[in-house]
Amino acid sequence: MRRKVVLGILLGVTCLLMVPLVAMQFSDHVVWAPGDFVVAFVLLAGTGLLFEFAASRVRNAAYQAAVGIALAAALLLV
């Protein structure tokens, strides 16, 4: 079960990063270097995996929502 969740997170982040990759092919306004993709992948995947780890430790839905909000806020601050 856990492998499927981790794989889903990593696959979701990869699909999300396909948006700027495709946009680079059609527009000159989106210019990402390979390092930008790596940093974005690490930030998004790290946040998703950290949420999964923290949410699996807590059974209360309110605490899970609080963890999600805190991690989303931290990601946005970065």
N, C-alpha and C positions, 0 to 999 in steps of 0.2 A: 504494500500500500504506500509506503513512504517513498519508494523509488518512483512510483507513478506521479506523486505530487511534485517531487523535485524535477522530474523530467518535464512535467507540465509547466512548471514555472520557467525553466530554462527555454523550453520551446516557445512559450508565450513571449518572453523577452526577445528571443530571436525574431519572431514574427513582428513584434513591435518595432524592432530596429530595421526591418525591411522597408518601412515607410520612408525614412530619409534616404535609404539606399536607392529606392526606385525614384524618389523625387530628384535625386542628383542626376539621373539619366535624362530628365525632361526639363530641368530648370537650372539656370545659373545662380539662382538665389540660395540654393542649398549646397554648401561646400563643406563636407566633412572629410577629415583626414582619417586614416585607419586608427590612429590613436583615439580619436573622438568616439569611434564605435566601441573600442575596448573599454574606455572609461564609462560610457553610457551602459554598456553591458554589465560591468562590475557593479555599478551603482544600483541599477534596476534589479539584477539578479540577487545581489546581496541583500537588498531590502526585502524582496520577495521571500528569500530563504530564511532571513531573520524573522519575518512575520510568521512563517510556517513553524519555525522552531518555537517561538514564543507562544503562539496560539495553541500549539499542541500541548503545552504545559499547563494551560489554563482552561478550565471547563466552562466558566461563566461567560456568557455571550457579551455581557457589558464590558468585561475586562478584555475580551478579544477585540471588541470595537475600539477600546481605548488604546490598545497596543497598535492597532492598525492606524488610528489617527496620529498617534505619536510618531510612528515610523514614516508615515506620509509627510508629516510636518518636517521631520528631520531630512527627508529626501529633498523636499522643496527648499529647505534652507541651504542645502549644499549647492 
